[in-house]
Structure formats: C-alpha cells, structure tokens
C-alpha cells in the first residue's frame, strides 16, 4: 500500500467516525471504534476501568478549546493531572510549596537536606548510589503506577517484599533470639496442620465434610504442614538447616530443636504471615531503578519545568463566577494567578487550613480527613554484612519493638556498601521517634537492631538519615485516615465533585490511600470529569 492510499484511508476513517460521533454521540462512536479495533471492546472494558487520556482532537467535534488550569500541589496527583491534561493542550500551571516536585515520593540521597517542623536540620551523607525511599518504596504489579513507568520510560526492577531468610523478633512476646521467617512459618503451619488434621481424623468435622472431603483435606494438610502420615508435626527441612546440604557426605543438618505448639503460638509470629496474602502486598513487587523519585522526575520532565512553580505556597483560593483566583507567595513576594479551573491536589488537612470560599460542607469534609504519622531511618553500612553473614538478600524483618520493620535493600547486591531501613514505624511509635534528635533516633534504632543482628549493626555503620512525615512542612502526614468510611462515604461527597470551578484529587480520595496508584487513579478521575465539562 502506498503512502498516499494510507493517508486517504486514514482520513476517510476519521471522517466516518466524526459523522458517527455527530449523529450518534460518544457512545456510538466508541462502539464503532471498538468494532474497528481502535478502542477497547465491551468485553475488555468489563474487565477493568478504561481511562482515555484527553487529546487535542477531542475539541474538533465540539468546537471548544482547552482551558487554563491551575493545579495546587506538585505531588503525584498534581503531576499526573497536569501530564494528562497537557496531552490535550490544556494550559496548566502547578504551584508546589516545597522546593521539589513529588510530594511524599521522596528519595533521600547524599547531599539532600531536610528541616522538620521541630527544627531538626539534617544533611544526608550517603555514598554515591546509596539511597532511601522515605515515602513510597514498592509497587504491586497490578497497580497503574507501573503503566506510567512504562509510558514515561522509567526502568523498574524487583522489590523483595518477603524473604524466607529474613527474621522475626517479638521481644515483648518473650522471644530471646530472632528466628528466621521460614522457620517461624514452618512451625506455625506445622502445628496448625497437625491440630486440624487430628480434629478431622477424630470426626470433629464430620458435620461439615464428606468422607471424600476429609480425605482431600488430610492430604493437603500432610503436605502443607509437613506432618507426615502420623499427623504429628516434628519439624522438617521446611524449618531450614544449621549445616546446608552440600557435596557427597554433607547431606545437611536440619535445624532443631522444635519448639512446642504453645511456645510457637505464644510468640505471636503467626500474625505476620497474612501480610503476604494482601492484594497490595503480594509478590512480585517492583521499584524504579535508582530510586522511587524517578517517577515524579519523569513526570516533571514530560510536563515541562516552566509550567511548575516550586516554593509557591498557596495563601488563598477563591472560586469566582467565571473561574478561580489563587493567591500564593514565592520568594517573599505575593502573587495571584487566574484560571478557568483549579485542581486542589495538596493534602486535605493542609487545604483545610488555607482560606477559601468553597463552602462549609467542603471544609467539614476536609477536616474529617486525619493525617497518619510514619517515619523511616536509613542506615548506610560500610559493607553488606547481612548478605555475607546472614544470607539475606532483600526483604523485611518483622518485630514487635518500636522500630517495627527493618528493610534490606533490593538493589546493589554484592556491592561495597549498602543501606538498610533501620525502622519503618507508624502512629505513636513514629511520633515518639520524631520527638528525638536525629542522633538519638539513630542510637535508639541501632540498639534494637543489635538484638537481631549483633555487633556489626553498630560497628559497621557509616551514616544515617531519618525522616518523619508528620513533621514535614507543607505535607504533615504520611497518608490519611477517613473517619466514617472510605472515600465514597457521604461525609466526603463534597470532595468527589467540583466545588464551583475547583476539583479535588489525591490518594485519600481513592481505595488505595498511601499508594501512588491511588493518586494516579484520583487524578485520572478528575481529569476525565473536568475534560467532559470543558467539552460540554
């Protein structure tokens, strides 16, 4: 086929679809596009919500033009809104209060400086190539965050969310030494299987199961708990080895002795195993190569730096008869910007403290959203002793101490240096650490880590950097708690629709709060709604 005929065919198809749209509406045009293979079919659409990004060509059928939009907040929701609207030619301006974009997507590298609301100033001294994702750090494979990584050219790699070689240490429950995740799981599953198998064998489930069901269940439990034909858990290779299997003459020595069922249940280790079944926590999970902030960096580049004003703190938001006026300060001077529409993508509790005329119902809804505390500390070590000494490559150690979790890096394997997240805690524990000086936070976290990993947790430490979200200016929260239900609860109805010319976006208005997926999803919803309004 020649170039000329291809152009002719494309033009004819475009004209045909335009006529379908004019006479039958958008629904008829979408159905026709589906039949031609140019749009998702109804069957595909039923599997997942379909987002269609605005395009400049959308205006040709309506005789409309793209509008001017001011976006307050340069986090993921704000960036995604500007990025998608920009595809259709909207004139977008982002006002971001901090000196960088990304919001809670913050990757700490050497040289980064932070000042919290308590007056603690820190500068990271991490080595080249070492970093800590202070905010989001993992991406489940079903989330649309990965779609944006693909579209924006952000390379990804596997994030190890669960590791059989990591530890569990519940000191408050009476454990005197850490146990491997695989060992704790084998013991818990083994005793649960034994108890259920014996109950089944003694007829306790006769009213619930047929004879065939019982046989199948016992077969499953025998394998699941490795309890053998005697239906008794005595330990197995599932627990691990003190001497690993090797060459001929070295069959390996299985770990022992096996604790009693009472000891296993009292230790509380079993409560961690449901974590990996969570829809948003199951492997495989991913991370951008080089740090999570590669995502906002790519969005910022795609949008264009001239459209983003950092250090711009919004002081007042006014809805008018024909649009919006936003007053903000930047560099010690006060400015105003007028636009047709506004997308408020800043944290709801921050917007609640900002003067506006959006109505009492909007203010009540904003105040009903409660910010949640969370903190992390990055501990850089001179060598990767957790790999060489403990054979731990990525993953998370769980504890009932106030450090909560210890994360091992899922990048830089066998490198010279490495960085561990020495605590990742929330709520009251995070608040308690935030009250300490950075040096005191390090001391407290390291003292607890030594109980799990020994002296090298202290002696090999090179530097640290701690970050707490409730004490981060202009954000003041890690994620949100919505009293009275989720984002569709009546209390939040004013935020799920436009207040005059102002729309609201953020992960808190999604069922994936604390995930970038939630921010992207909320932004897509607002973009779609605003675009339809402009076209109408």
Phi, psi and omega per residue, in radians:
X1 nan 2.316 -3.124
X2 -1.336 2.870 3.103
X3 -1.087 -0.659 -3.111
X4 -1.117 -0.755 -3.118
X5 -1.206 -0.589 3.093
X6 -1.106 -0.770 3.124
X7 -1.096 -0.710 -3.133
X8 -1.123 -0.760 3.140
X9 -1.107 -0.766 3.140
X10 -1.080 -0.700 3.130
X11 -1.154 -0.721 3.133
X12 -1.121 -0.729 3.137
X13 -1.119 -0.724 -3.136
X14 -1.116 -0.757 3.111
X15 -1.120 -0.686 3.129
X16 -1.091 -0.798 -3.136
X17 -1.149 -0.597 3.107
X18 -1.105 -0.724 3.136
X19 -1.177 -0.676 3.078
X20 -1.062 -0.762 3.139
X21 -1.108 -0.707 -3.127
X22 -1.159 -0.746 -3.054
X23 -1.504 -0.603 -3.034
X24 -1.947 -0.136 3.138
X25 1.554 3.100 -3.071
X26 -1.121 -0.624 -3.125
X27 -1.104 -0.771 3.127
X28 -1.134 -0.694 -3.130
X29 -1.148 -0.715 3.131
X30 -1.122 -0.717 3.122
X31 -1.109 -0.712 3.128
X32 -1.150 -0.723 3.095
X33 -1.084 -0.638 3.094
X34 -1.118 -0.722 3.128
X35 -1.132 -0.537 3.126
X36 -1.506 -0.009 -3.134
X37 1.373 0.328 -3.102
X38 -1.782 -0.075 3.138
X39 -2.610 2.779 3.127
X40 -1.043 2.451 3.084
X41 -1.312 2.947 3.123
X42 -1.063 -0.625 3.130
X43 -1.117 -0.759 3.123
X44 -1.169 -0.689 -3.122
X45 -1.133 -0.493 -3.127
X46 -1.277 -0.327 -3.120
X47 -1.381 -0.590 -3.141
X48 -2.762 2.670 3.117
X49 -1.067 2.387 -3.122
X50 -1.779 2.182 3.066
X51 -1.795 2.225 3.083
X52 -1.962 1.964 -3.124
X53 -1.138 2.487 3.069
X54 -1.030 2.588 3.110
X55 -2.357 2.687 -3.131
X56 -1.040 -0.573 -3.134
X57 -1.168 -0.271 3.137
X58 -1.078 -0.498 -3.064
X59 -1.385 -0.317 -3.061
X60 -1.165 -0.516 3.141
X61 -1.432 -0.360 -3.014
X62 -1.864 -0.262 -3.092
X63 1.229 0.416 3.137
X64 -1.797 3.100 3.076
X65 -2.382 2.698 3.133
X66 -1.085 2.600 -3.078
X67 -1.730 3.008 3.047
X68 -1.686 2.235 -3.061
X69 -2.234 2.248 2.998
X70 -1.791 2.286 -3.084
X71 -1.999 2.093 -3.113
X72 -1.676 1.929 -3.119
X73 1.979 2.099 -3.118
X74 -1.840 0.579 3.001
X75 -1.394 -2.890 -3.085
X76 -1.067 -0.752 -3.125
X77 -1.105 -0.764 3.137
X78 -1.170 -0.774 3.123
X79 -1.102 -0.770 -3.132
X80 -1.108 -0.662 3.118
X81 -1.082 -0.837 -3.141
X82 -1.150 -0.671 -3.132
X83 -1.108 -0.812 -3.105
X84 -1.258 -0.735 3.118
X85 -1.141 -0.565 3.134
X86 -1.095 -0.443 3.125
X87 -1.119 -0.423 3.139
X88 -1.785 0.089 3.088
X89 1.566 0.212 3.092
X90 -1.106 2.504 3.098
X91 -1.544 1.681 -3.040
X92 -1.862 2.428 3.009
X93 -2.229 2.228 3.119
X94 -1.789 2.275 3.028
X95 -1.873 1.976 -3.108
X96 -2.063 2.171 -3.054
X97 -1.204 -0.566 -3.105
X98 -1.485 3.094 -3.091
X99 -1.570 0.214 3.122
X100 -2.644 2.788 3.051
X101 -1.561 2.971 3.076
X102 1.983 -0.370 3.141
X103 1.061 -2.159 -3.120
X104 -1.401 -0.064 2.977
X105 -1.432 1.659 -3.004
X106 -2.345 2.034 3.088
X107 -1.854 2.136 -3.089
X108 -1.581 2.187 3.077
X109 -2.221 2.962 3.118
X110 -0.989 2.288 -3.137
X111 1.733 -0.321 3.120
X112 -1.187 2.447 -3.119
X113 -2.112 2.508 -3.138
X114 -2.458 2.423 3.049
X115 -2.148 2.089 -3.111
X116 -1.622 3.043 -3.060
X117 -1.241 -0.203 3.057
X118 -1.548 -0.053 3.125
X119 1.631 0.106 3.103
X120 -1.384 2.106 3.076
X121 -1.893 2.265 3.137
X122 -2.245 2.591 2.954
X123 -2.191 2.218 -3.122
X124 -1.287 2.401 3.118
X125 -2.043 0.525 3.135
X126 -1.136 2.597 3.115
X127 -1.254 2.864 3.093
X128 -0.975 2.265 3.105
X129 1.578 -0.168 3.116
X130 -1.726 2.436 -3.111
X131 -2.727 2.827 3.033
X132 -2.238 2.223 2.997
X133 -1.411 1.766 -3.055
X134 -1.264 -0.440 3.107
X135 -1.892 -2.192 3.138
X136 -1.046 2.461 -3.064
X137 -2.378 -0.088 -3.086
X138 -2.574 2.661 -3.093
X139 -2.332 1.983 3.029
X140 -1.096 2.624 -3.003
X141 -1.254 -0.203 3.140
X142 -1.612 -0.132 -3.035
X143 -1.440 2.556 -3.085
X144 -1.225 -0.151 3.022
X145 -0.960 -0.663 3.117
X146 -1.185 -0.537 3.081
X147 -1.111 -0.684 3.103
X148 -1.224 -0.614 3.048
X149 -1.043 -0.754 3.121
X150 -1.125 -0.824 -3.084
X151 -1.145 -0.634 -3.073
X152 -1.601 -0.057 3.125
X153 1.311 0.562 3.102
X154 -1.613 1.941 -3.122
X155 -1.177 2.579 -3.119
X156 -2.188 2.845 3.067
X157 -2.517 2.910 -3.086
X158 -1.240 2.357 2.976
X159 -1.826 2.157 -3.103
X160 -1.468 1.803 -3.082
X161 -1.513 -0.488 3.085
X162 -2.385 2.452 -3.059
X163 -2.488 2.123 -3.108
X164 -1.081 -0.369 -3.111
X165 -1.599 -0.148 3.057
X166 -1.206 3.051 -3.029
X167 -1.942 2.845 2.891
X168 -2.199 2.297 3.115
X169 -2.472 1.775 3.109
X170 -1.791 1.468 -3.089
X171 -1.108 -0.698 -3.123
X172 -1.147 -0.436 -3.141
X173 -1.496 0.014 3.072
X174 1.795 0.023 3.101
X175 -1.192 2.350 -3.136
X176 -1.763 -0.182 3.124
X177 -2.647 2.650 3.114
X178 -1.235 2.705 3.050
X179 -2.186 2.588 3.130
X180 -1.144 2.588 3.120
X181 -0.998 -0.750 -3.120
X182 -1.121 -0.646 -3.125
X183 -1.195 -0.803 3.129
X184 -1.095 -0.682 3.141
X185 -1.195 -0.740 -3.139
X186 -1.076 -0.743 -3.134
X187 -1.186 -0.753 -3.135
X188 -1.137 -0.875 -3.137
X189 -1.123 -0.623 -3.131
X190 -1.117 -0.830 -3.118
X191 -1.266 -0.620 3.057
X192 -1.093 -0.738 3.122
X193 -1.124 -0.732 3.132
X194 -1.074 -0.832 -3.096
X195 -1.129 -0.745 -3.138
X196 -1.220 -0.646 3.122
X197 -1.140 -0.757 3.139
X198 -1.158 -0.678 3.093
X199 -1.105 -0.695 3.119
X200 -1.165 -0.779 -3.092
X201 -1.149 -0.491 -3.126
X202 -1.584 0.082 3.046
X203 1.558 0.154 -3.092
X204 -1.161 -0.346 -3.112
X205 -1.946 0.298 -3.101
X206 -1.041 -0.590 -3.121
X207 -1.293 -0.309 -3.087
X208 -1.768 -0.501 -2.994
X209 -2.202 2.536 3.003
X210 -1.362 2.993 3.125
X211 -1.061 -0.717 3.113
X212 -1.153 -0.691 3.113
X213 -1.065 -0.753 -3.132
X214 -1.097 -0.705 -3.141
X215 -1.127 -0.748 3.140
X216 -1.169 -0.697 3.132
X217 -1.112 -0.770 -3.138
X218 -1.115 -0.641 3.097
X219 -1.107 -0.743 3.108
X220 -1.128 -0.818 -3.088
X221 -1.121 -0.595 3.122
X222 -1.038 -0.719 3.123
X223 -1.402 -0.769 -3.073
X224 -1.023 -0.795 -3.113
X225 -1.769 -0.033 -3.101
X226 0.908 0.929 -3.035
X227 -1.743 -0.122 3.070
X228 1.276 3.125 -3.064
X229 -1.217 -0.362 3.131
X230 -1.477 0.002 3.097
X231 0.990 0.653 3.140
X232 -2.289 2.284 3.140
X233 -1.511 2.111 3.124
X234 -2.185 0.172 -3.089
X235 1.643 2.766 -3.139
X236 -2.850 -3.059 3.132
X237 -1.143 -0.241 3.065
X238 -1.023 -0.492 -3.087
X239 -1.301 -0.387 -3.088
X240 1.965 -3.042 -3.048
X241 -2.308 2.578 2.957
X242 -1.487 -0.544 2.996
X243 -2.197 2.059 -3.081
X244 -1.237 2.602 3.080
X245 -1.014 2.456 -3.122
X246 -2.477 -2.421 -3.096
X247 -1.244 3.086 3.108
X248 -0.921 2.349 -3.082
X249 1.621 -0.126 3.121
X250 -2.231 1.317 -3.107
X251 -1.247 -0.201 -3.089
X252 1.689 2.648 3.125
X253 -2.075 2.036 -3.106
X254 -1.183 2.558 -3.123
X255 -1.144 2.449 3.088
X256 -2.788 3.068 -0.136
X257 -1.359 2.920 -3.110
X258 -1.559 2.223 3.091
X259 -1.213 2.860 3.111
X260 -1.302 2.860 3.098
X261 -1.043 -0.706 3.140
X262 -1.071 -0.726 3.132
X263 -1.145 -0.707 -3.137
X264 -1.123 -0.828 -3.113
X265 -1.188 -0.613 3.135
X266 -1.204 -0.480 -3.114
X267 -1.214 -0.365 3.124
X268 1.296 0.229 -3.095
X269 -1.172 -0.457 -3.057
X270 -1.130 -0.358 -3.071
X271 -1.221 -0.242 -3.112
X272 -1.491 -0.293 -2.948
X273 -1.331 -0.384 3.100
X274 -1.261 -0.293 -3.122
X275 -0.962 -0.802 -3.058
X276 -1.284 -0.177 3.061
X277 -1.530 -0.234 -3.135
X278 -1.031 2.388 -3.080
X279 -1.033 -0.565 -3.114
X280 -1.688 0.140 -3.131
X281 -2.193 -0.095 -3.051
X282 -1.286 2.493 3.036
X283 -1.211 2.660 0.038
X284 -1.422 2.615 3.012
X285 -2.203 2.832 -3.021
X286 -2.364 2.901 3.042
X287 -2.547 2.608 3.050
X288 -1.150 2.465 3.076
X289 -1.143 2.178 3.081
X290 1.628 -0.034 3.101
X291 2.233 2.573 -3.081
X292 -1.127 -0.455 -3.113
X293 -1.243 -0.014 3.001
X294 -1.081 -0.447 -3.135
X295 -1.255 -0.982 3.090
X296 -1.104 -0.521 3.093
X297 -1.102 -0.733 3.130
X298 -1.192 -0.693 3.087
X299 -1.115 -0.761 3.138
X300 -1.052 -0.743 3.120
X301 -1.127 -0.735 -3.117
X302 -1.172 -0.623 -3.141
X303 -1.271 -0.712 -3.086
X304 1.840 2.139 -3.050
X305 -1.044 -0.487 -3.114
X306 -1.183 -0.288 -3.127
X307 -1.602 0.000 -3.077
X308 -2.091 2.204 3.113
X309 -1.965 1.869 3.122
X310 -1.542 2.836 -3.065
X311 1.179 0.322 -3.098
X312 -1.790 1.794 -3.075
X313 -1.669 2.064 -3.119
X314 -1.266 2.264 -3.114
X315 -1.883 -0.418 -3.113
X316 -2.794 2.446 3.131
X317 -2.221 2.128 -3.052
X318 -2.189 2.108 3.012
X319 -1.453 2.316 -3.113
X320 -2.058 3.138 -3.123
X321 -1.117 -0.499 -3.043
X322 -2.145 0.110 -3.126
X323 2.941 -2.427 -3.116
X324 -2.463 2.675 3.004
X325 -2.227 2.223 -3.141
X326 -2.059 2.210 3.078
X327 -1.789 2.331 -3.130
X328 -2.576 2.803 3.072
X329 -1.956 2.482 3.135
X330 -2.641 2.165 3.136
X331 1.094 0.538 3.112
X332 1.444 0.038 3.141
X333 -2.050 2.634 3.134
X334 -1.700 2.362 -3.127
X335 -2.298 2.808 2.977
X336 -2.271 2.637 3.073
X337 -2.379 2.302 3.098
X338 -1.829 2.502 3.133
X339 -2.640 2.934 3.090
X340 -1.307 -0.631 -3.111
X341 -2.485 2.838 3.065
X342 -2.322 2.431 2.967
X343 -1.970 1.986 3.129
X344 -1.519 1.753 -3.084
X345 -1.981 0.391 3.063
X346 -1.592 2.865 -3.126
X347 -0.965 2.417 -3.064
X348 -1.049 -0.648 -3.132
X349 -1.257 -0.386 3.035
X350 -1.364 -0.744 3.093
X351 -1.080 -0.603 -3.141
X352 -1.096 -0.428 3.126
X353 -1.643 0.030 -3.115
X354 -1.750 2.219 3.120
X355 -0.985 2.336 3.116
X356 -2.709 2.937 3.088
X357 -2.096 0.626 -3.050
X358 -1.493 -0.030 3.036
X359 1.847 2.751 -3.103
X360 -1.148 -0.624 -3.114
X361 -1.159 -0.653 3.079
X362 -1.149 -0.780 -3.136
X363 -1.093 -0.723 3.116
X364 -1.093 -0.729 3.136
X365 -1.146 -0.735 3.120
X366 -1.092 -0.726 -3.119
X367 -1.234 -0.336 -3.140
X368 -1.358 -0.208 3.122
X369 -1.572 2.132 -3.067
X370 -1.843 2.227 3.096
X371 -1.274 2.618 -3.111
X372 -1.939 2.481 3.131
X373 -1.507 2.505 3.046
X374 -2.800 2.591 3.130
X375 -2.572 2.736 3.078
X376 -2.430 2.680 2.964
X377 -2.253 2.316 3.052
X378 -1.693 2.224 3.125
X379 -2.012 1.934 3.102
X380 -1.580 2.349 -3.121
X381 -2.024 2.671 -3.081
X382 -1.251 -0.357 3.074
X383 -2.620 2.830 -3.060
X384 -1.642 1.156 -3.085
X385 -1.101 -0.453 3.125
X386 -1.174 -0.458 3.063
X387 -1.420 -0.838 -3.065
X388 -1.297 -0.677 -3.060
X389 -1.625 -0.616 -3.037
X390 -1.936 -0.109 -3.140
X391 0.992 0.762 3.108
X392 -1.933 2.064 3.130
X393 -2.083 1.635 -3.095
X394 1.342 3.104 3.118
X395 1.734 -3.003 -2.985
X396 -2.397 2.307 2.965
X397 -1.639 2.350 -3.097
X398 -1.838 2.454 3.111
X399 -2.477 2.880 2.977
X400 -1.811 0.203 3.041
X401 -1.397 2.976 -3.046
X402 -1.296 -0.093 2.998
X403 -1.395 -0.320 3.048
X404 1.171 -1.243 -3.043
X405 -2.250 2.564 2.951
X406 -2.072 2.170 -3.121
X407 -1.851 2.352 3.041
X408 -1.758 2.506 -3.029
X409 -1.160 2.476 3.077
X410 -1.793 0.474 3.089
X411 -2.545 2.815 3.061
X412 1.233 0.444 -3.113
X413 -0.936 2.399 3.125
X414 1.125 0.291 3.070
X415 -1.329 3.089 -3.121
X416 -1.254 -0.737 -3.115
X417 -2.134 2.972 3.108
X418 -2.782 2.821 -3.092
X419 -2.227 2.160 3.096
X420 -1.781 2.470 2.941
X421 -1.461 1.866 -2.983
X422 -1.373 -0.382 2.881
X423 -2.651 2.542 2.976
X424 -2.417 1.669 -3.045
X425 -2.183 2.956 -3.064
X426 -2.396 3.021 3.014
X427 1.023 -2.377 -3.061
X428 -1.102 -0.607 3.121
X429 -1.113 -0.765 3.110
X430 -1.126 -0.709 3.128
X431 -1.097 -0.668 -3.132
X432 -1.156 -0.744 3.111
X433 -1.162 -0.654 -3.105
X434 -1.071 -0.528 -3.139
X435 -1.239 -0.306 -3.122
X436 -1.469 2.800 2.997
X437 -1.257 2.775 3.098
X438 -0.939 -0.682 3.130
X439 -1.147 -0.672 3.127
X440 -1.225 -0.621 3.082
X441 -1.070 -0.812 3.125
X442 -1.035 -0.830 -3.106
X443 -1.036 -0.765 -3.112
X444 -1.186 -0.751 -3.133
X445 -1.164 -0.728 -3.113
X446 -1.175 -0.698 3.140
X447 -1.028 -0.650 3.121
X448 -1.344 -0.645 3.131
X449 -1.125 -0.542 3.109
X450 -1.073 -0.566 3.132
X451 -1.115 -0.398 -3.129
X452 -1.713 -0.764 -2.966
X453 -1.922 -0.144 3.124
X454 1.539 -2.945 -2.946
X455 -1.093 -0.570 -3.080
X456 -1.085 -0.378 3.111
X457 -1.091 -0.430 3.107
X458 -1.802 -0.805 -2.983
X459 -1.248 -0.471 -3.104
X460 -1.657 0.054 -3.101
X461 -1.223 2.316 3.141
X462 -1.816 -0.744 -3.121
X463 -2.870 2.938 3.126
X464 -2.555 2.831 3.066
X465 -2.667 2.195 -3.122
X466 -1.994 2.572 -3.094
X467 -2.464 2.318 -3.119
X468 -2.250 2.204 -2.970
X469 -1.329 -0.559 3.115
X470 -1.175 -0.358 -3.122
X471 -1.842 0.307 3.124
X472 -1.680 2.049 -3.100
X473 -0.966 2.456 3.073
X474 1.269 -0.022 3.074
X475 -2.141 -0.987 2.980
X476 0.931 0.684 3.070
X477 3.034 2.615 3.131
X478 -1.562 -0.750 3.025
X479 -2.723 -2.765 -2.932
X480 -2.376 2.686 3.002
X481 -2.073 2.162 -3.100
X482 -1.800 1.842 3.126
X483 -1.202 2.507 3.090
X484 1.473 0.212 3.098
X485 2.108 -3.016 -3.109
X486 -1.419 -2.922 -3.050
X487 -1.142 -0.301 3.114
X488 -1.597 0.037 3.112
X489 -1.113 2.584 -3.116
X490 -0.918 -0.548 -3.093
X491 -1.076 -0.446 -3.064
X492 -1.853 0.149 3.113
X493 -0.965 -0.689 3.131
X494 -1.074 -0.371 -3.121
X495 -1.627 -0.202 3.134
X496 -1.678 0.217 3.083
X497 -2.536 2.948 -3.132
X498 -1.287 2.447 2.966
X499 -1.791 1.592 -3.001
X500 1.202 -1.967 3.134
X501 -1.853 0.243 -3.069
X502 -1.941 2.250 3.082
X503 -1.966 2.779 -3.085
X504 -2.126 2.374 -3.139
X505 -2.487 2.571 3.108
X506 2.816 2.818 -3.120
X507 -1.095 -0.416 3.130
X508 -1.145 -0.379 3.084
X509 -1.689 0.757 3.110
X510 -2.612 3.012 3.055
X511 -1.674 0.365 3.069
X512 -2.359 0.859 3.092
X513 -1.033 2.489 -3.119
X514 1.435 -0.081 3.094
X515 -1.950 2.531 3.056
X516 -1.083 -0.531 3.056
X517 -0.928 -0.709 3.133
X518 -1.140 -0.713 3.110
X519 -1.157 -0.764 3.102
X520 -1.084 -0.761 -3.110
X521 -1.110 -0.775 3.129
X522 -1.107 -0.739 3.121
X523 -1.073 -0.752 3.130
X524 -1.066 -0.711 3.134
X525 -1.092 -0.806 -3.122
X526 -1.156 -0.740 3.126
X527 -1.036 -0.778 3.132
X528 -1.084 -0.803 -3.106
X529 -1.149 -0.784 -3.135
X530 -1.123 -0.755 -3.120
X531 -1.088 -0.716 3.104
X532 -1.102 -0.664 3.140
X533 -1.141 -0.740 3.127
X534 -1.128 -0.724 3.133
X535 -1.159 -0.505 -3.124
X536 -1.357 nan nan
